[in-house]
Amino acid sequence: MAEAQLCGLQDEFTCSVCLDTLTNPVSLHCGHNFCMKCLTDCWDQSQECSCPQCRHTFTTRPALQRNTLLNEVIKKLKKTEISSPPSQNYVGPGDVECDFCTGKKFRAVKSCLTCPASYCQTHLQPHFEIAAWKRHKLTDPDSDLKEKLCVEHQKSLEMFCKTDETCICLMCGVTKHDGHKKVELDVERQEKQKQLGATQSEIRRRLEEKEKKLKETRRTVEEMKISMEREMEEHEKSFTDLIHCIEEAHKKLTERIKEQEKRETEKAEGVMEQLEKEIEELKRREAELKELSETKDHLHFLQTFSSRCVLPANGDSLSFTVTADVSSKDLLKELSGLKKSLKKISQWDILKWTPSGREAPIFTLQSPEPQSREEFLQYFCPLTLDINTTNRNICLSEENKKVTCAVTIVEYPDHPDRFDHWSQVLCREALTGTRCYWEVECSGFVMRIGVTYKGLSRKGDGVECSLGYNDKSWTLQMSLLQYSVCHNNKQTEISAPYSRRIGVYLDWPAGSLSFYSVSHTMTLLHRFNTSFTEPLYPGFSVGLESSVTISHLTPCDH
């Protein structure tokens, strides 16, 4: 029992000079204990004899004698250490180990961003006692300290550059980020926290909307099945007396209803499966954002914010509704009055008969095409220009919503996604599997607006890098008050009144990309019809004295 208690007292038998277990311990009159060699070396290098821990000064150098009792206790402690279970101070699964412990590692209680290293309680003590170390920046134990340091200067990342949307050290702030807009990490965290809250609210709204849609679809399916069962019962009753005469007609009608039910059920199940997937994704994203929102690590928050605080592509507004009554009452009435004409009736093409005289679908799964601007705005998608793709001949402003032809070369850092020749920029958002709408304000003489696959080449002056002049991109070009569209290097001029505001409507599932002139009405300029195979990124190109601004819209802006 006593040996077990000794195991937890190892820190009490540590030399404050070498920060290791005491060896040949000696005790001073002030009550502090040290290794004999450590204390001797310390006094040999100093002109006065003082306690290294409390700084008590001795007039004459004391004669050092080994503390026999303390030495025996330490020996027993070392023996007990081997057979005793690990102390709760030892590093365990998920713990950060002390970088200065030798042999068996203790659990770190703090990490120092200045050193950088992690310390157990014992090895951390100099940070509280040594004046120069007291100014070091301590944080909770972190196994990824390298992520907290500037790659170039190996300094702590203590600032956020709003111009380049990145965390920087103080040295970066006065060198390559000089003149940029910079704030402290906690200030930027507060701003991003607000955006995170807005994103969470939008995800919750979408989640409620999808769950409501799923519930409505399930109810519609049940109503459809009940309707089909009722239909079968009515026909079964009518054909009971006429079974021998109209067997063939009865057979065809029954097969039609069953096939119709199977077909529509499969469609409805497809809608439900898609809605369940979207709900699962929204719940996952909500959980990720909740975890990110609650983290106390500002740096981790800001480094992962851009990748996580992006709304997932909103799925198409699918629906599954019952249309007109599909009852065959007219047919049943005719059959009752034509019992003597069974042969004629048996030859009717019943499968093609409907009250309107033509076959019509019972259910619909697609929303109608938008007509008014209010309907287009229901599919509004917020966009942000990606600074990592921006050519050095153009500059971004208005929180990366506006692109303008630059007067001088802009010194953006090297990036593999950057266009090195064409004056182009792409947005950060990838659009796929849904309907999206956005508007831009154009100013100047030459502008191109369009979308592209991510695989668009970035390096060189060939057409494979230019928006619209390859098979990976589609664009609308405005020049000298004229419109033209271009895809795969095929350009077509368009005759239409000039408008500074252009609306772009993407129906990814239907393979449709439409450009509209927006004023008091929506005027279709051109529609590309194709089959999209990858996510699309909105992109823009501007010429001299020209600019394009992504409009700030919401579904209520009408």
C-alpha positions as CSV (number, residue, x, y, z in Angstrom):
1,M,0.0,0.0,0.0
2,A,2.8,2.4,0.9
3,E,4.6,1.5,-2.3
4,A,1.5,2.4,-4.3
5,Q,1.3,5.8,-2.7
6,L,5.0,6.4,-3.4
7,C,4.3,5.9,-7.2
8,G,2.1,9.0,-7.2
9,L,4.8,11.2,-5.6
10,Q,7.5,11.0,-8.3
11,D,7.2,14.7,-9.0
12,E,8.0,15.5,-5.4
13,F,11.4,13.8,-5.8
14,T,12.5,15.7,-8.9
15,C,15.6,18.0,-8.9
16,S,14.6,21.5,-10.0
17,V,18.0,21.9,-11.7
18,C,18.1,18.9,-14.0
19,L,14.3,18.2,-13.8
20,D,15.0,14.5,-13.3
21,T,14.6,12.2,-10.4
22,L,17.0,13.0,-7.6
23,T,20.4,11.2,-7.6
24,N,22.5,11.2,-4.4
25,P,20.1,13.8,-2.9
26,V,21.4,16.5,-0.6
27,S,19.2,18.8,1.5
28,L,19.8,22.5,2.2
29,H,18.8,24.4,5.4
30,C,16.0,26.1,3.4
31,G,14.4,22.7,3.0
32,H,15.0,22.2,-0.8
33,N,16.6,19.0,-2.2
34,F,18.9,18.7,-5.2
35,C,21.2,16.1,-6.9
36,M,24.6,16.4,-5.3
37,K,26.3,16.8,-8.7
38,C,23.8,19.4,-9.9
39,L,24.2,21.6,-6.8
40,T,28.0,21.3,-6.8
41,D,28.2,22.3,-10.5
42,C,25.8,25.2,-9.9
43,W,27.9,26.6,-7.1
44,D,31.2,26.0,-8.9
45,Q,30.0,28.3,-11.7
46,S,28.8,31.0,-9.4
47,Q,30.6,33.5,-7.1
48,E,28.0,33.0,-4.3
49,C,26.2,30.0,-2.8
50,S,22.5,30.2,-3.0
51,C,19.5,27.8,-3.3
52,P,18.7,27.4,-7.0
53,Q,15.0,27.2,-6.1
54,C,14.3,29.9,-3.5
55,R,17.5,31.9,-4.0
56,H,18.3,31.8,-0.2
57,T,22.0,32.9,0.1
58,F,24.5,31.2,2.4
59,T,27.3,33.2,3.9
60,T,29.7,30.3,3.7
61,R,29.5,27.3,1.4
62,P,27.7,24.5,3.3
63,A,29.3,21.1,3.4
64,L,27.0,18.8,1.4
65,Q,26.0,15.4,2.8
66,R,23.8,12.9,1.1
67,N,20.4,12.6,2.6
68,T,20.4,8.9,3.4
69,L,16.7,8.6,4.2
70,L,15.6,10.4,1.1
71,N,18.0,8.4,-1.0
72,E,16.4,5.1,0.3
73,V,12.9,6.4,-0.5
74,I,13.9,7.2,-4.0
75,K,15.5,3.8,-4.5
76,K,12.2,2.2,-3.3
77,L,10.3,4.5,-5.6
78,K,12.3,3.4,-8.7
79,K,11.8,-0.3,-7.8
80,T,8.0,0.2,-7.3
81,E,7.7,2.1,-10.6
82,I,8.4,-1.1,-12.5
83,S,5.7,-3.3,-10.9
84,S,3.1,-0.6,-10.3
85,P,0.4,0.3,-12.8
86,P,1.0,3.5,-14.8
87,S,0.2,6.7,-13.0
88,Q,-2.6,8.9,-14.3
89,N,0.1,11.4,-15.2
90,Y,1.7,9.1,-17.8
91,V,0.8,9.6,-21.4
92,G,-2.1,7.5,-22.6
93,P,-4.2,7.0,-25.7
94,G,-5.1,10.4,-27.1
95,D,-2.8,12.3,-24.8
96,V,0.0,14.6,-25.9
97,E,3.4,13.5,-24.5
98,C,6.0,15.8,-22.9
99,D,8.8,16.5,-25.3
100,F,11.4,16.7,-22.5
101,C,10.7,13.5,-20.5
102,T,13.3,10.8,-20.8
103,G,12.3,7.2,-20.7
104,K,8.7,6.8,-19.9
105,K,6.8,9.9,-21.1
106,F,4.5,12.0,-18.9
107,R,1.3,13.6,-20.2
108,A,1.7,17.2,-21.4
109,V,-0.4,19.8,-19.6
110,K,0.6,22.7,-21.9
111,S,2.1,23.3,-25.3
112,C,4.3,26.4,-25.9
113,L,3.8,28.1,-29.3
114,T,7.0,30.0,-28.8
115,C,9.4,27.1,-28.1
116,P,7.6,25.2,-29.8
117,A,7.2,22.1,-27.6
118,S,4.8,20.4,-25.1
119,Y,5.5,20.1,-21.4
120,C,4.4,18.0,-18.5
121,Q,3.7,19.7,-15.2
122,T,7.3,19.4,-14.0
123,H,9.1,20.5,-17.2
124,L,6.6,23.4,-17.6
125,Q,7.7,25.0,-14.3
126,P,10.5,27.1,-15.8
127,H,7.9,28.9,-17.9
128,F,6.5,30.3,-14.6
129,E,9.8,31.0,-12.9
130,I,12.2,32.2,-15.6
131,A,11.4,35.8,-16.6
132,A,12.3,35.4,-20.3
133,W,10.0,32.4,-20.6
134,K,7.1,34.0,-18.8
135,R,6.3,35.9,-22.1
136,H,6.0,32.6,-24.0
137,K,2.5,31.8,-25.4
138,L,1.1,28.7,-23.7
139,T,-1.9,26.8,-25.0
140,D,-3.7,23.6,-24.3
141,P,-1.7,20.4,-25.2
142,D,-1.5,20.1,-29.0
143,S,0.1,17.3,-30.9
144,D,0.1,19.3,-34.2
145,L,2.2,22.3,-33.2
146,K,3.7,22.5,-36.7
147,E,0.2,23.5,-37.9
148,K,0.4,26.5,-35.6
149,L,3.6,27.8,-37.1
150,C,4.4,29.8,-40.2
151,V,6.0,27.4,-42.7
152,E,8.4,30.2,-43.9
153,H,9.4,31.9,-40.6
154,Q,8.6,29.1,-38.0
155,K,6.7,31.8,-36.0
156,S,3.3,31.5,-34.3
157,L,0.4,32.2,-36.6
158,E,-1.1,35.2,-34.6
159,M,-2.9,37.3,-37.3
160,F,-5.4,36.8,-40.1
161,C,-4.9,38.4,-43.5
162,K,-8.4,39.3,-44.8
163,T,-7.0,40.2,-48.2
164,D,-5.6,36.7,-48.8
165,E,-8.0,34.9,-46.4
166,T,-5.2,33.1,-44.6
167,C,-3.5,33.0,-41.1
168,I,-0.1,34.6,-40.9
169,C,2.7,35.3,-38.4
170,L,3.9,38.7,-37.4
171,M,6.9,38.5,-39.8
172,C,4.6,37.7,-42.7
173,G,2.5,40.7,-41.7
174,V,5.4,43.2,-42.3
175,T,6.8,41.5,-45.4
176,K,4.7,39.9,-48.2
177,H,1.4,40.9,-46.5
178,D,2.4,44.5,-45.9
179,G,-0.4,46.8,-46.8
180,H,-3.0,44.1,-46.6
181,K,-6.0,44.2,-44.2
182,K,-5.0,42.3,-41.1
183,V,-6.8,41.5,-37.8
184,E,-6.2,39.4,-34.8
185,L,-7.4,35.8,-34.8
186,D,-10.2,36.2,-32.3
187,V,-11.6,39.2,-34.1
188,E,-11.8,37.2,-37.4
189,R,-13.2,34.3,-35.4
190,Q,-16.1,36.4,-34.2
191,E,-16.9,37.6,-37.8
192,K,-16.6,34.0,-39.2
193,Q,-18.7,32.8,-36.3
194,K,-21.6,35.0,-37.5
195,Q,-21.3,33.5,-41.0
196,L,-21.2,30.1,-39.5
197,G,-24.4,30.8,-37.6
198,A,-26.0,31.9,-40.8
199,T,-24.9,28.8,-42.6
200,Q,-26.2,26.6,-39.8
201,S,-29.6,28.4,-39.9
202,E,-29.8,27.8,-43.7
203,I,-28.9,24.1,-43.2
204,R,-31.6,23.8,-40.5
205,R,-34.1,25.5,-42.9
206,R,-33.2,23.2,-45.7
207,L,-33.3,20.2,-43.4
208,E,-36.8,21.1,-42.3
209,E,-37.9,21.7,-45.9
210,K,-36.5,18.3,-47.0
211,E,-38.1,16.4,-44.1
212,K,-41.4,18.1,-44.8
213,K,-41.1,17.1,-48.5
214,L,-40.2,13.6,-47.6
215,K,-43.3,13.4,-45.3
216,E,-45.5,14.8,-48.0
217,T,-44.1,12.3,-50.6
218,R,-44.8,9.4,-48.3
219,R,-48.3,10.6,-47.7
220,T,-48.8,11.0,-51.4
221,V,-47.6,7.4,-52.1
222,E,-50.0,6.1,-49.5
223,E,-52.9,8.0,-51.1
224,M,-51.8,6.7,-54.5
225,K,-51.9,3.1,-53.3
226,I,-55.3,3.6,-51.7
227,S,-56.5,5.1,-54.9
228,M,-55.2,2.2,-56.9
229,E,-56.7,-0.3,-54.5
230,R,-60.1,1.5,-54.8
231,E,-59.7,1.4,-58.6
232,M,-59.1,-2.3,-58.6
233,E,-62.1,-3.0,-56.3
234,E,-64.5,-1.0,-58.5
235,H,-63.4,-2.8,-61.7
236,E,-63.4,-6.2,-59.9
237,K,-67.0,-5.7,-58.9
238,S,-68.1,-4.5,-62.4
239,F,-66.5,-7.4,-64.2
240,T,-67.8,-10.1,-61.9
241,D,-71.1,-10.5,-64.0
242,L,-69.2,-10.1,-67.3
243,I,-66.1,-12.1,-66.6
244,H,-66.7,-14.6,-69.4
245,C,-67.4,-11.9,-72.0
246,I,-64.8,-9.3,-71.3
247,E,-62.0,-11.4,-70.0
248,E,-59.4,-10.0,-72.3
249,A,-60.4,-6.4,-71.7
250,H,-60.4,-7.0,-68.0
251,K,-56.9,-8.5,-68.2
252,K,-55.5,-5.6,-70.1
253,L,-57.0,-3.0,-67.8
254,T,-55.7,-4.8,-64.7
255,E,-52.2,-5.1,-66.2
256,R,-52.3,-1.4,-67.0
257,I,-53.1,-0.3,-63.5
258,K,-50.5,-2.6,-62.0
259,E,-47.8,-1.4,-64.4
260,Q,-48.8,2.2,-63.7
261,E,-48.7,1.7,-60.0
262,K,-45.3,0.0,-60.2
263,R,-43.9,2.7,-62.5
264,E,-45.1,5.6,-60.3
265,T,-44.1,3.8,-57.1
266,E,-40.6,3.5,-58.5
267,K,-40.5,7.2,-59.3
268,A,-41.7,8.1,-55.8
269,E,-39.2,5.8,-54.2
270,G,-36.5,7.5,-56.2
271,V,-37.7,10.9,-54.9
272,M,-37.7,9.5,-51.3
273,E,-34.2,8.0,-51.6
274,Q,-32.8,11.3,-52.9
275,L,-34.5,13.3,-50.1
276,E,-33.2,10.9,-47.5
277,K,-29.7,11.2,-48.9
278,E,-29.9,15.0,-48.8
279,I,-31.3,14.9,-45.3
280,E,-28.4,12.7,-44.2
281,E,-25.9,15.0,-45.8
282,L,-27.4,18.1,-44.2
283,K,-27.4,16.5,-40.8
284,R,-23.8,15.5,-41.2
285,R,-22.9,19.1,-42.3
286,E,-24.9,20.4,-39.3
287,A,-22.9,18.2,-36.9
288,E,-19.6,19.3,-38.5
289,L,-20.5,23.0,-38.2
290,K,-21.7,22.5,-34.6
291,E,-18.4,20.9,-33.7
292,L,-16.5,23.7,-35.5
293,S,-18.6,26.3,-33.8
294,E,-17.9,25.0,-30.4
295,T,-14.1,24.6,-30.8
296,K,-11.9,26.9,-28.7
297,D,-9.0,26.6,-31.2
298,H,-9.3,29.9,-33.2
299,L,-6.6,28.8,-35.6
300,H,-8.1,25.4,-36.3
301,F,-11.5,27.2,-36.8
302,L,-10.1,29.6,-39.3
303,Q,-8.0,27.1,-41.2
304,T,-11.0,24.8,-41.7
305,F,-13.7,27.4,-42.0
306,S,-13.5,28.0,-45.8
307,S,-13.8,24.3,-46.6
308,R,-16.6,23.6,-44.1
309,C,-18.6,26.8,-44.1
310,V,-19.8,26.3,-47.6
311,L,-23.4,25.4,-48.2
312,P,-23.8,22.0,-49.9
313,A,-25.4,22.1,-53.3
314,N,-29.2,22.4,-52.7
315,G,-31.0,19.5,-54.3
316,D,-33.7,20.1,-56.9
317,S,-37.1,20.8,-55.6
318,L,-38.7,17.4,-56.4
319,S,-42.4,16.7,-55.9
320,F,-44.7,13.8,-56.2
321,T,-48.3,14.8,-56.5
322,V,-51.6,13.2,-57.5
323,T,-53.2,14.9,-60.5
324,A,-56.6,14.4,-62.0
325,D,-58.9,11.5,-60.9
326,V,-58.0,8.4,-62.7
327,S,-61.2,6.6,-62.1
328,S,-62.7,4.7,-65.0
329,K,-66.4,5.5,-64.2
330,D,-67.2,6.4,-67.7
331,L,-65.9,3.1,-68.9
332,L,-67.8,1.2,-66.2
333,K,-71.0,3.0,-67.2
334,E,-70.5,2.1,-70.8
335,L,-69.9,-1.6,-70.0
336,S,-73.1,-1.8,-68.0
337,G,-75.2,-0.5,-71.0
338,L,-73.4,-2.6,-73.5
339,K,-73.8,-6.1,-72.2
340,K,-75.3,-7.2,-75.6
341,S,-72.3,-5.8,-77.4
342,L,-69.6,-7.7,-75.6
343,K,-67.7,-8.6,-78.7
344,K,-67.4,-5.0,-79.8
345,I,-66.4,-3.9,-76.3
346,S,-63.8,-6.7,-76.1
347,Q,-62.1,-5.2,-79.2
348,W,-61.7,-1.7,-77.6
349,D,-58.2,-0.4,-77.2
350,I,-58.8,0.2,-73.5
351,L,-55.2,0.8,-72.6
352,K,-55.2,4.1,-74.6
353,W,-58.5,5.4,-73.3
354,T,-58.7,8.3,-70.9
355,P,-61.5,10.8,-70.3
356,S,-59.6,13.4,-72.3
357,G,-59.1,11.1,-75.2
358,R,-55.3,10.7,-74.8
359,E,-53.0,9.0,-72.4
360,A,-51.8,11.3,-69.6
361,P,-49.4,10.7,-66.7
362,I,-51.0,10.3,-63.3
363,F,-48.1,11.7,-61.3
364,T,-45.4,14.3,-61.9
365,L,-41.9,14.4,-60.4
366,Q,-40.4,17.6,-61.8
367,S,-40.9,21.3,-60.9
368,P,-42.0,23.6,-63.8
369,E,-39.4,25.8,-65.5
370,P,-39.1,29.2,-63.8
371,Q,-40.8,32.0,-65.7
372,S,-40.6,35.2,-63.6
373,R,-37.6,36.7,-61.8
374,E,-39.3,35.8,-58.5
375,E,-39.3,32.1,-59.5
376,F,-35.6,32.3,-60.6
377,L,-34.6,33.8,-57.2
378,Q,-35.9,30.7,-55.5
379,Y,-32.8,29.0,-56.9
380,F,-30.4,31.8,-56.0
381,C,-26.9,30.5,-55.2
382,P,-24.4,32.8,-53.4
383,L,-21.0,32.9,-55.1
384,T,-17.5,34.0,-54.0
385,L,-14.5,34.5,-56.3
386,D,-11.5,32.2,-55.6
387,I,-8.4,34.3,-55.2
388,N,-6.2,31.2,-55.9
389,T,-7.4,31.2,-59.5
390,T,-7.2,34.9,-60.1
391,N,-4.9,36.0,-62.9
392,R,-2.4,38.7,-61.9
393,N,-3.8,41.1,-64.5
394,I,-7.1,41.4,-62.6
395,C,-7.9,42.4,-59.0
396,L,-10.7,41.4,-56.6
397,S,-12.7,43.7,-54.3
398,E,-15.9,44.0,-52.3
399,E,-15.2,40.8,-50.3
400,N,-14.2,38.9,-53.4
401,K,-17.5,39.6,-55.2
402,K,-16.1,42.0,-57.8
403,V,-13.4,41.4,-60.5
404,T,-11.8,44.4,-62.3
405,C,-9.0,44.7,-64.9
406,A,-6.0,45.8,-62.9
407,V,-3.9,48.9,-63.8
408,T,-0.7,47.2,-62.7
409,I,0.3,43.5,-62.1
410,V,-1.0,42.2,-58.8
411,E,1.5,40.1,-56.9
412,Y,-0.6,37.1,-55.9
413,P,1.4,34.1,-54.5
414,D,2.1,31.2,-56.8
415,H,-0.7,28.6,-56.9
416,P,-1.3,25.7,-59.2
417,D,-5.0,26.8,-59.8
418,R,-4.0,30.3,-61.0
419,F,-4.5,31.4,-64.6
420,D,-1.1,32.6,-65.7
421,H,-2.1,34.2,-69.0
422,W,-5.8,34.7,-69.5
423,S,-7.4,37.5,-67.4
424,Q,-9.9,35.1,-65.8
425,V,-11.1,34.0,-62.3
426,L,-13.3,31.2,-61.1
427,C,-15.7,30.9,-58.1
428,R,-15.0,28.7,-55.2
429,E,-18.4,27.0,-55.3
430,A,-18.9,23.7,-57.2
431,L,-22.4,23.4,-58.6
432,T,-23.8,19.9,-59.4
433,G,-27.0,17.9,-59.3
434,T,-29.3,20.9,-58.7
435,R,-30.7,24.1,-60.1
436,C,-28.8,27.4,-59.4
437,Y,-29.3,31.0,-60.3
438,W,-27.1,34.1,-60.0
439,E,-26.9,37.6,-61.4
440,V,-23.9,39.9,-62.2
441,E,-23.5,43.6,-63.0
442,C,-21.3,44.3,-65.9
443,S,-19.3,47.5,-66.7
444,G,-16.9,48.2,-69.5
445,F,-16.2,46.9,-73.0
446,V,-15.3,43.3,-72.9
447,M,-16.6,40.7,-70.4
448,R,-17.2,36.9,-70.4
449,I,-19.5,35.1,-68.1
450,G,-19.9,31.4,-67.9
451,V,-19.2,28.1,-66.3
452,T,-16.5,25.4,-66.6
453,Y,-15.4,22.1,-65.3
454,K,-12.5,22.1,-62.8
455,G,-10.2,20.5,-65.4
456,L,-9.9,23.7,-67.4
457,S,-6.2,24.2,-68.0
458,R,-4.6,27.1,-66.1
459,K,-1.1,27.5,-67.6
460,G,-0.4,28.9,-71.1
461,D,-2.1,31.0,-73.7
462,G,-3.8,28.2,-75.6
463,V,-7.6,27.9,-76.2
464,E,-7.7,25.0,-73.7
465,C,-7.2,27.6,-71.0
466,S,-9.7,30.2,-72.2
467,L,-13.3,30.2,-71.0
468,G,-15.7,29.1,-73.8
469,Y,-13.0,28.1,-76.3
470,N,-12.9,24.4,-75.4
471,D,-15.2,21.5,-74.6
472,K,-15.0,22.1,-70.8
473,S,-16.6,25.6,-70.6
474,W,-19.6,27.6,-71.8
475,T,-19.7,31.4,-71.9
476,L,-21.7,34.5,-72.8
477,Q,-19.5,37.4,-74.1
478,M,-20.3,41.1,-74.1
479,S,-18.3,43.4,-76.3
480,L,-19.0,46.7,-78.0
481,L,-22.7,46.4,-76.9
482,Q,-23.1,43.1,-78.6
483,Y,-23.6,39.6,-77.3
484,S,-22.2,36.3,-78.4
485,V,-22.0,32.8,-76.9
486,C,-19.1,30.3,-77.2
487,H,-18.5,26.7,-76.5
488,N,-15.8,24.4,-77.8
489,N,-14.3,27.3,-79.9
490,K,-17.6,27.8,-81.7
491,Q,-18.9,31.4,-81.4
492,T,-22.4,32.5,-82.2
493,E,-23.6,36.2,-82.2
494,I,-26.9,37.1,-80.5
495,S,-29.1,40.0,-81.4
496,A,-30.7,41.5,-78.2
497,P,-31.0,44.8,-76.4
498,Y,-28.0,45.6,-74.2
499,S,-28.3,45.1,-70.5
500,R,-25.8,45.7,-67.7
501,R,-27.4,43.0,-65.5
502,I,-27.2,39.4,-66.6
503,G,-28.9,36.4,-65.0
504,V,-27.5,32.9,-65.3
505,Y,-29.7,29.9,-64.7
506,L,-28.1,26.4,-64.4
507,D,-30.3,23.3,-64.5
508,W,-27.6,20.7,-64.0
509,P,-29.9,17.6,-64.0
510,A,-31.6,18.7,-67.2
511,G,-28.3,19.7,-68.8
512,S,-29.4,23.3,-69.4
513,L,-27.5,26.6,-69.0
514,S,-29.4,29.8,-69.8
515,F,-28.3,33.5,-69.9
516,Y,-30.9,36.2,-69.4
517,S,-31.0,40.0,-69.8
518,V,-32.5,41.3,-66.5
519,S,-34.5,44.5,-66.4
520,H,-38.2,44.8,-65.6
521,T,-38.6,41.5,-67.4
522,M,-36.5,38.4,-68.0
523,T,-35.3,38.1,-71.6
524,L,-33.7,34.9,-72.7
525,L,-30.4,35.6,-74.6
526,H,-29.3,32.0,-75.2
527,R,-29.7,28.5,-73.8
528,F,-27.1,25.7,-74.0
529,N,-28.6,22.2,-73.9
530,T,-26.1,19.4,-73.2
531,S,-25.4,16.7,-70.6
532,F,-23.2,17.8,-67.8
533,T,-20.9,15.1,-66.4
534,E,-18.9,17.0,-63.7
535,P,-19.5,19.8,-61.1
536,L,-19.4,23.3,-62.7
537,Y,-17.6,26.4,-61.5
538,P,-18.9,29.8,-62.4
539,G,-16.1,31.9,-64.1
540,F,-15.5,35.4,-65.4
541,S,-13.1,37.2,-67.8
542,V,-12.6,41.0,-68.1
543,G,-10.8,43.2,-70.6
544,L,-9.4,46.7,-70.2
545,E,-11.5,49.2,-68.1
546,S,-14.1,46.4,-67.5
547,S,-15.5,44.8,-64.4
548,V,-18.0,42.2,-63.3
549,T,-19.7,42.2,-59.9
550,I,-21.6,39.2,-58.4
551,S,-24.9,40.6,-57.1
552,H,-26.0,40.2,-53.5
553,L,-29.4,38.5,-53.7
554,T,-31.7,36.5,-51.6
555,P,-34.9,34.7,-52.5
556,C,-36.8,37.7,-51.2
557,D,-35.1,40.3,-53.5
558,H,-37.9,40.9,-55.9
